Amino acid sequence: MIKAAANRWIETAPAKINLALHLRGRRPDGRHDLETIFAFCTDGDRLSAEPADDVSLSISGPFASGLTGGVDNLVLRAARALQEAAGVKQGVVLHLVKNLPVASGIGGGSADAAAALRLLTSLWNVDPRIAAEVAPTIGSDVPACLLSMTSRGEGAGDRLEMVDAGVSRNPVLLVNPGVALSTREVFAGWDGVDRGALTDWRGGRNDLEPSARALAPAIGEVLDWLGAQEGCILHRMSGSGATCFGLFAGEEERDAAATSCPAEWWHLASVLR
């Protein structure tokens, strides 16, 4: 977090990727039991905050049109939930710069909500344990995004253990074919087959890929393109898609791939934290 001015604080909401995502079964509450390895980029959305009497949110950036600052926005939900849980009387003016595509399998709203929890924990001088308690009430990925460090997620993805996956500072290229996918629809399309536990993520898989590809065939084009790029050592779809990622042997190879990325596809060249 950066204190940009006396009363203005800025927090990054890093893009999330799932190095592997194994579905193990459906839960009675409608969610899914899963095993995944979360990793985070150094780049993402940006959230700023200034003290105020009430809680409010404005949004700008290349993907701002896909969101509203209404009561259902996860940033506002997180801020108000933390305010209530901690008994805070102070408000805040929040501004989100939305750099990442919406509904794209890279954290998105969960990362933004987690950034709000981290930022407001400092701004309001709240015990961090309260933010950790609030996080899972906002969404299953919010606890992992609150941590924003490489970790293994189990249960609904909210039971976390930090791990060393050997990817810190690894160059990564995120590519989205310009398709927004409903997480609910992608999960609903899973065939229900348990294909086994997640042990080594390098030999793992994303069990949501077949369902996502059925809804958005362009995902297959992105994966084929990534796999053909020089220096790409692993490529996979992230989360429920449609964003895919490639891990590269070096920044030069990653940057060359980014330069040749089709103009109609969104992409982000970054490194993993």
C-alpha positions, 0 to 999 in steps of 0.5 A, a space after each residue: 500500500 502507498 500513502 500518496 498524500 496526507 489523506 489519500 491511500 492507494 492499494 493494488 488489486 493484483 490479478 490472480 491466476 490458478 496454476 491448477 484447479 481440480 474439482 473434487 465434488 459438489 457441496 450441499 450449499 451449491 458450491 464445489 469442493 476444489 483444490 487449487 494453487 493461487 498465484 498473483 501478478 504484480 499488476 492489476 486494478 488500483 484502488 484509492 481511498 480518502 476519509 469521508 463521512 459516508 462510504 462511496 465508490 467511483 470507477 474509471 479505467 479501460 473496463 469501467 463500463 462493465 461495472 457500476 458503483 452500486 450497492 452490489 459492487 464487491 468493493 462497496 460490500 467489503 467496505 461496508 461489511 468491514 465498517 460494520 464488523 469493526 464498529 467504524 463510524 468513519 466513511 471513505 471515498 473510494 476510487 477504483 481504476 479498473 484495468 482488468 477485464 470483468 468476469 474473466 477468471 483472474 480475481 476481478 471483483 474478489 481482488 478489488 474487494 480484498 484490496 478494499 479490506 487491506 486498504 481500510 484496515 490501515 486507514 481505519 486502524 482495524 485489527 487485520 483479523 476482522 478483515 480476515 473474518 469478513 473476507 469469506 462472507 464476500 466471496 470464496 476467492 476473497 480470502 486468497 486475494 486478501 493474502 495475495 501470495 502463492 497459496 493452496 486453496 481447498 474446500 470452496 477455495 477459502 481454506 488456505 495454506 501458503 506454499 512455495 510453488 517455485 514461481 516467484 518472479 516468473 514472467 507471465 502473459 495473461 491473454 483474454 479473447 474478449 469474452 466475459 464468462 459467468 462463473 456460475 454457468 461455467 461451474 454448472 457445466 462441469 461434468 461432475 467427474 472427480 479426476 483426482 487430487 492436486 499434487 504437483 500443479 505442473 502436471 495438473 489441470 483446470 477442470 473447468 476448461 471443457 465447460 468454459 470452452 463449450 461456452 467460449 470456443 475462442 479459449 481454445 484458440 488462445 491456448 493454442 496460440 500461447 502454446 506455440 509461443 517461443 519460451 512458453 513453458 506452461 499454458 493453461 486457463 485461469 479460474 472459470 475463464 476466459 483468461 488464459 496464461 502462459 509462464 515464460 522462461 524469460 521476460 524477453 520471450 514473454 515480451 515478444 509474445 505480448 508484442 505479437 498478441 492478436 490486436 483483438 485480444 486483451 493481454 497483460 505482461 507481468 511477473 508473479 509475486 
